[in-house]
Amino acid sequence: MFPNTNQYELWADLSLQNKHLRRNNWLHWAVHLFLVTLVAAMAFRPLTAIRVDTLGKATLVDAMAPVNAPGPEEAQHVSQLLSQYLLEVSSGAVQRDLGKALGLMTQQFGQAYREKVKDDPSLAAIEKGNIRTQLTFDPQGTEVKVQRDEQGKPTKYFVTQLARLDVFRADVLTAPVMSRPVAIRTTLLVVPRSRGTLNGLLADFFEKEFLEEKKGAPTVTTTPLPQEKP
C-alpha cells in the first residue's frame, strides 16, 4: 500500500514547527540568562560616592575604603535627619516617620525605642489630632565630638544640636501656637557602609531636652509707655 502523502506532509510540518520551538526556547533562555547576569552585576557592583568640596570640585571616591569613613559633616546630617523624623511630625504621618527613624537606628536601640513609644499616648494624640511641628536648627549651637580607636579611625560620634520646635495647626497657615527651644543629643556608631547604611552611621542613643526661654536683662526707664528696642 502506498504511503499517504497528506500524512507525510503533516509530519513534515510538525518537524518544522518543533525546530522553530526549539529555536525560540533557546532564545528565551538566552534572554533570561542575560537579564539575571545584568541584575547580579548591578547588585554586586562596588559602592561609590561623589564628594564635592566648597569650591565645587567633584571627586569620585570608593565608599567602602577605610580612609573614606564618615566624617563630622555626615554625623551632623544623620543626626538632623533622625531628629526631623522623630520631632517633625504631622497628623496622619507619625507611623511613617517613625519607621524611617527606626531605619537609622541600631537593631538593639531600635527595639528599645519601639517598646518605649508603643504605649506613648502623645503619639496617638498627634496621629489623630490636627497639628504639625517644625524644627529649626541653630548652626551656632551644633557640637560634634568623635571617639577613635587605636588606629585613629572614628568609632562613635556624639552630636549635640540646639534647635527650636514650633507647633502649628495643620489646617491653617498661622503663627505657631507654641514654640520651645530644645537640645538634641545623639550618639552615632560607625558601621560598614552598605545600601541600607550609605552614610556608614547608625544611631545608638537619642534624647531631647526642652530648655527654658532666655530672658533679657531688665531695663529701668521713667516712662510708662513701651519703648522700642534699639
Residue pairs with C-beta under 8 A, 6 or more apart in sequence:
46 62
46 63
46 64
47 62
47 63
47 64
47 193
47 194
47 195
47 198
48 60
48 61
48 62
48 63
49 60
49 61
49 62
49 63
49 68
49 198
50 58
50 59
50 60
50 61
51 58
51 59
51 61
52 58
52 59
53 59
61 68
62 68
63 193
63 198
63 200
64 192
64 193
66 153
69 153
69 154
69 190
69 200
70 154
70 157
70 190
70 199
70 200
70 201
71 154
72 144
72 146
72 157
74 199
74 200
74 201
75 144
75 146
75 157
75 159
75 188
75 201
76 142
76 144
76 159
76 161
77 199
78 104
78 186
78 188
78 199
78 201
78 203
79 157
79 159
79 161
79 184
79 186
79 188
79 203
80 137
80 161
81 104
82 101
82 104
82 105
82 186
82 203
82 206
83 135
83 161
83 163
83 184
83 186
83 206
83 208
84 135
85 97
85 98
85 100
85 101
85 104
86 97
86 98
86 101
86 206
87 133
87 135
87 165
87 182
87 184
87 208
88 97
88 133
88 134
88 135
89 97
89 126
89 132
89 133
90 131
90 132
90 133
90 170
91 126
91 127
91 128
91 129
91 130
91 131
91 132
91 170
92 127
94 123
94 126
94 127
95 127
98 117
98 123
102 110
102 113
102 114
103 196
104 202
104 203
105 113
105 202
105 203
105 204
105 206
106 189
106 202
106 203
106 204
108 204
109 203
109 204
109 205
109 206
113 206
117 123
129 170
130 169
130 170
130 171
131 167
131 168
131 169
131 170
131 177
132 167
132 168
132 169
132 170
133 165
133 166
133 167
133 168
134 165
134 166
134 168
134 176
135 163
135 164
135 165
135 182
136 163
136 164
136 166
137 161
137 162
137 163
138 161
138 162
138 163
138 164
140 162
141 160
141 161
141 162
141 163
142 159
142 160
142 161
142 162
143 159
143 160
143 161
144 157
144 158
144 159
144 160
145 157
145 158
145 159
146 154
146 156
146 157
146 158
147 154
147 155
147 156
147 157
147 158
148 154
148 155
149 155
153 190
154 190
155 189
155 190
156 187
156 188
156 189
156 190
156 204
157 187
157 188
157 190
157 201
158 185
158 186
158 187
158 188
159 184
159 185
159 186
159 187
159 188
160 183
160 184
160 185
160 186
161 183
161 184
161 186
162 181
162 182
162 183
162 184
163 181
163 182
163 184
164 179
164 180
164 181
164 182
165 179
165 180
165 181
165 182
165 210
166 176
166 178
166 179
167 176
167 177
167 178
167 179
168 174
168 176
168 177
169 177
180 210
180 211
180 213
181 210
181 211
181 212
181 213
182 208
182 209
182 210
182 211
183 208
183 209
183 211
184 206
184 207
184 208
185 205
185 206
185 207
185 208
185 209
186 203
186 205
186 206
187 203
187 204
187 205
187 206
188 201
188 202
188 203
188 204
189 201
189 202
189 203
189 204
190 200
190 201
191 197
191 200
191 201
191 202
192 200
193 199
193 200
219 227
221 227
